[in-house]
Amino acid sequence: MKKVFVLVGTTLGSSLGWWLGSASGLMGSFIASMIGFGVGMYYGAQLARRLDG
């Protein structure tokens, strides 16, 4: 189940980062997407651990 939460977290985080960074061009979008990817991975894993008990 952890892999599903990490997958969803990284997808949402990187998409949100790309959208937020789009105002600053392609490189800004990429950097913001990578930051969002990391944040989504962290919180997806945390949520999975919390729900597993």
A tleap script that builds the chain and sets N, CA, C and O, in Angstrom:
source leaprc.protein.ff14SB
mol = sequence {
  NMET LYS LYS VAL PHE VAL LEU VAL GLY THR
  THR LEU GLY SER SER LEU GLY TRP TRP LEU
  GLY SER ALA SER GLY LEU MET GLY SER PHE
  ILE ALA SER MET ILE GLY PHE GLY VAL GLY
  MET TYR TYR GLY ALA GLN LEU ALA ARG ARG
  LEU ASP CGLY
}
set mol.1.N position { 0.818 -1.195 0.000 }
set mol.1.CA position { 0.000 0.000 0.000 }
set mol.1.C position { 0.863 1.261 0.000 }
set mol.1.O position { 0.467 2.305 -0.517 }
set mol.2.N position { 2.054 1.136 0.594 }
set mol.2.CA position { 2.941 2.294 0.665 }
set mol.2.C position { 3.307 2.791 -0.731 }
set mol.2.O position { 3.382 3.998 -0.964 }
set mol.3.N position { 3.533 1.870 -1.650 }
set mol.3.CA position { 3.932 2.262 -3.000 }
set mol.3.C position { 2.836 3.067 -3.699 }
set mol.3.O position { 3.130 3.980 -4.470 }
set mol.4.N position { 1.590 2.733 -3.433 }
set mol.4.CA position { 0.472 3.463 -4.044 }
set mol.4.C position { 0.423 4.890 -3.515 }
set mol.4.O position { 0.253 5.835 -4.286 }
set mol.5.N position { 0.570 5.048 -2.205 }
set mol.5.CA position { 0.537 6.383 -1.625 }
set mol.5.C position { 1.727 7.220 -2.091 }
set mol.5.O position { 1.581 8.417 -2.344 }
set mol.6.N position { 2.896 6.604 -2.206 }
set mol.6.CA position { 4.064 7.329 -2.701 }
set mol.6.C position { 3.854 7.724 -4.159 }
set mol.6.O position { 4.198 8.839 -4.551 }
set mol.7.N position { 3.292 6.823 -4.967 }
set mol.7.CA position { 3.031 7.128 -6.370 }
set mol.7.C position { 2.061 8.295 -6.520 }
set mol.7.O position { 2.295 9.210 -7.310 }
set mol.8.N position { 0.983 8.258 -5.764 }
set mol.8.CA position { 0.003 9.341 -5.831 }
set mol.8.C position { 0.608 10.643 -5.312 }
set mol.8.O position { 0.384 11.704 -5.895 }
set mol.9.N position { 1.366 10.573 -4.233 }
set mol.9.CA position { 1.994 11.768 -3.675 }
set mol.9.C position { 2.986 12.402 -4.625 }
set mol.9.O position { 3.013 13.624 -4.774 }
set mol.10.N position { 3.811 11.574 -5.276 }
set mol.10.CA position { 4.788 12.127 -6.207 }
set mol.10.C position { 4.120 12.701 -7.450 }
set mol.10.O position { 4.560 13.722 -7.980 }
set mol.11.N position { 3.065 12.052 -7.912 }
set mol.11.CA position { 2.355 12.566 -9.087 }
set mol.11.C position { 1.714 13.919 -8.788 }
set mol.11.O position { 1.846 14.865 -9.564 }
set mol.12.N position { 1.021 13.999 -7.657 }
set mol.12.CA position { 0.378 15.261 -7.300 }
set mol.12.C position { 1.401 16.353 -6.987 }
set mol.12.O position { 1.241 17.502 -7.399 }
set mol.13.N position { 2.444 15.985 -6.259 }
set mol.13.CA position { 3.465 16.966 -5.893 }
set mol.13.C position { 4.212 17.517 -7.094 }
set mol.13.O position { 4.433 18.724 -7.187 }
set mol.14.N position { 4.600 16.651 -8.007 }
set mol.14.CA position { 5.334 17.135 -9.173 }
set mol.14.C position { 4.433 17.917 -10.119 }
set mol.14.O position { 4.878 18.882 -10.740 }
set mol.15.N position { 3.187 17.518 -10.234 }
set mol.15.CA position { 2.254 18.273 -11.081 }
set mol.15.C position { 1.999 19.667 -10.515 }
set mol.15.O position { 1.981 20.655 -11.250 }
set mol.16.N position { 1.805 19.730 -9.227 }
set mol.16.CA position { 1.593 21.029 -8.581 }
set mol.16.C position { 2.839 21.904 -8.709 }
set mol.16.O position { 2.735 23.102 -8.973 }
set mol.17.N position { 4.007 21.308 -8.523 }
set mol.17.CA position { 5.248 22.058 -8.678 }
set mol.17.C position { 5.428 22.574 -10.091 }
set mol.17.O position { 5.847 23.715 -10.290 }
set mol.18.N position { 5.116 21.747 -11.071 }
set mol.18.CA position { 5.238 22.172 -12.470 }
set mol.18.C position { 4.304 23.348 -12.744 }
set mol.18.O position { 4.685 24.318 -13.399 }
set mol.19.N position { 3.087 23.249 -12.239 }
set mol.19.CA position { 2.106 24.313 -12.449 }
set mol.19.C position { 2.556 25.612 -11.771 }
set mol.19.O position { 2.445 26.692 -12.351 }
set mol.20.N position { 3.061 25.498 -10.548 }
set mol.20.CA position { 3.510 26.692 -9.833 }
set mol.20.C position { 4.757 27.309 -10.473 }
set mol.20.O position { 4.907 28.531 -10.478 }
set mol.21.N position { 5.644 26.482 -11.008 }
set mol.21.CA position { 6.868 26.994 -11.601 }
set mol.21.C position { 6.730 27.423 -13.040 }
set mol.21.O position { 7.685 27.949 -13.612 }
set mol.22.N position { 5.584 27.221 -13.644 }
set mol.22.CA position { 5.408 27.515 -15.062 }
set mol.22.C position { 5.544 29.005 -15.385 }
set mol.22.O position { 5.842 29.362 -16.525 }
set mol.23.N position { 5.333 29.860 -14.415 }
set mol.23.CA position { 5.455 31.298 -14.662 }
set mol.23.C position { 6.911 31.700 -14.902 }
set mol.23.O position { 7.170 32.734 -15.518 }
set mol.24.N position { 7.858 30.900 -14.426 }
set mol.24.CA position { 9.270 31.268 -14.565 }
set mol.24.C position { 9.982 30.509 -15.682 }
set mol.24.O position { 11.209 30.549 -15.766 }
set mol.25.N position { 9.247 29.835 -16.521 }
set mol.25.CA position { 9.854 29.165 -17.669 }
set mol.25.C position { 10.061 27.680 -17.448 }
set mol.25.O position { 9.658 27.117 -16.430 }
set mol.26.N position { 10.698 27.061 -18.426 }
set mol.26.CA position { 10.873 25.613 -18.419 }
set mol.26.C position { 11.769 25.143 -17.279 }
set mol.26.O position { 11.440 24.171 -16.600 }
set mol.27.N position { 12.884 25.809 -17.061 }
set mol.27.CA position { 13.792 25.376 -15.998 }
set mol.27.C position { 13.173 25.581 -14.620 }
set mol.27.O position { 13.352 24.749 -13.730 }
set mol.28.N position { 12.451 26.674 -14.437 }
set mol.28.CA position { 11.755 26.894 -13.171 }
set mol.28.C position { 10.694 25.846 -12.923 }
set mol.28.O position { 10.508 25.399 -11.791 }
set mol.29.N position { 9.998 25.453 -13.974 }
set mol.29.CA position { 8.992 24.400 -13.855 }
set mol.29.C position { 9.634 23.083 -13.462 }
set mol.29.O position { 9.118 22.356 -12.613 }
set mol.30.N position { 10.767 22.781 -14.090 }
set mol.30.CA position { 11.461 21.529 -13.788 }
set mol.30.C position { 11.930 21.490 -12.340 }
set mol.30.O position { 11.740 20.489 -11.649 }
set mol.31.N position { 12.538 22.573 -11.884 }
set mol.31.CA position { 13.052 22.618 -10.510 }
set mol.31.C position { 11.906 22.528 -9.510 }
set mol.31.O position { 11.991 21.779 -8.538 }
set mol.32.N position { 10.843 23.277 -9.737 }
set mol.32.CA position { 9.697 23.225 -8.835 }
set mol.32.C position { 9.047 21.840 -8.859 }
set mol.32.O position { 8.551 21.368 -7.836 }
set mol.33.N position { 9.050 21.196 -10.013 }
set mol.33.CA position { 8.502 19.855 -10.129 }
set mol.33.C position { 9.317 18.854 -9.320 }
set mol.33.O position { 8.747 17.972 -8.678 }
set mol.34.N position { 10.630 18.975 -9.343 }
set mol.34.CA position { 11.484 18.068 -8.579 }
set mol.34.C position { 11.321 18.288 -7.074 }
set mol.34.O position { 11.345 17.334 -6.295 }
set mol.35.N position { 11.159 19.534 -6.677 }
set mol.35.CA position { 10.909 19.809 -5.256 }
set mol.35.C position { 9.560 19.230 -4.848 }
set mol.35.O position { 9.442 18.614 -3.789 }
set mol.36.N position { 8.539 19.428 -5.688 }
set mol.36.CA position { 7.223 18.858 -5.417 }
set mol.36.C position { 7.251 17.346 -5.391 }
set mol.36.O position { 6.528 16.728 -4.610 }
set mol.37.N position { 8.082 16.734 -6.241 }
set mol.37.CA position { 8.240 15.288 -6.261 }
set mol.37.C position { 8.746 14.788 -4.912 }
set mol.37.O position { 8.209 13.832 -4.353 }
set mol.38.N position { 9.779 15.441 -4.399 }
set mol.38.CA position { 10.342 15.043 -3.108 }
set mol.38.C position { 9.369 15.227 -1.963 }
set mol.38.O position { 9.258 14.368 -1.089 }
set mol.39.N position { 8.669 16.341 -1.969 }
set mol.39.CA position { 7.688 16.610 -0.917 }
set mol.39.C position { 6.538 15.598 -0.992 }
set mol.39.O position { 6.081 15.092 0.033 }
set mol.40.N position { 6.080 15.309 -2.207 }
set mol.40.CA position { 5.010 14.324 -2.373 }
set mol.40.C position { 5.430 12.934 -1.957 }
set mol.40.O position { 4.631 12.182 -1.399 }
set mol.41.N position { 6.686 12.583 -2.224 }
set mol.41.CA position { 7.188 11.276 -1.816 }
set mol.41.C position { 7.232 11.172 -0.297 }
set mol.41.O position { 6.826 10.161 0.276 }
set mol.42.N position { 7.717 12.205 0.341 }
set mol.42.CA position { 7.812 12.204 1.796 }
set mol.42.C position { 6.435 12.079 2.445 }
set mol.42.O position { 6.221 11.223 3.303 }
set mol.43.N position { 5.500 12.943 2.029 }
set mol.43.CA position { 4.193 12.923 2.665 }
set mol.43.C position { 3.363 11.706 2.270 }
set mol.43.O position { 2.518 11.268 3.052 }
set mol.44.N position { 3.578 11.150 1.084 }
set mol.44.CA position { 2.914 9.907 0.710 }
set mol.44.C position { 3.365 8.759 1.587 }
set mol.44.O position { 2.547 7.947 2.018 }
set mol.45.N position { 4.667 8.683 1.858 }
set mol.45.CA position { 5.201 7.639 2.738 }
set mol.45.C position { 4.720 7.836 4.160 }
set mol.45.O position { 4.397 6.867 4.849 }
set mol.46.N position { 4.668 9.086 4.608 }
set mol.46.CA position { 4.188 9.370 5.970 }
set mol.46.C position { 2.724 8.965 6.137 }
set mol.46.O position { 2.337 8.395 7.156 }
set mol.47.N position { 1.919 9.270 5.120 }
set mol.47.CA position { 0.507 8.903 5.180 }
set mol.47.C position { 0.345 7.389 5.204 }
set mol.47.O position { -0.465 6.867 5.969 }
set mol.48.N position { 1.103 6.680 4.378 }
set mol.48.CA position { 1.029 5.218 4.350 }
set mol.48.C position { 1.441 4.619 5.700 }
set mol.48.O position { 0.814 3.679 6.188 }
set mol.49.N position { 2.499 5.173 6.293 }
set mol.49.CA position { 2.931 4.665 7.594 }
set mol.49.C position { 1.885 4.934 8.668 }
set mol.49.O position { 1.659 4.096 9.541 }
set mol.50.N position { 1.250 6.099 8.608 }
set mol.50.CA position { 0.241 6.449 9.592 }
set mol.50.C position { -1.002 5.553 9.474 }
set mol.50.O position { -1.593 5.171 10.485 }
set mol.51.N position { -1.391 5.225 8.246 }
set mol.51.CA position { -2.577 4.406 8.047 }
set mol.51.C position { -2.330 2.926 8.317 }
set mol.51.O position { -3.265 2.197 8.650 }
set mol.52.N position { -1.083 2.470 8.180 }
set mol.52.CA position { -0.761 1.070 8.469 }
set mol.52.C position { -0.794 0.791 9.959 }
set mol.52.O position { -1.000 -0.349 10.375 }
set mol.53.N position { -0.596 1.797 10.744 }
set mol.53.CA position { -0.723 1.631 12.172 }
set mol.53.C position { 0.547 1.347 12.804 }
set mol.53.O position { 0.607 1.179 14.022 }
savepdb mol mol.pdb
quit
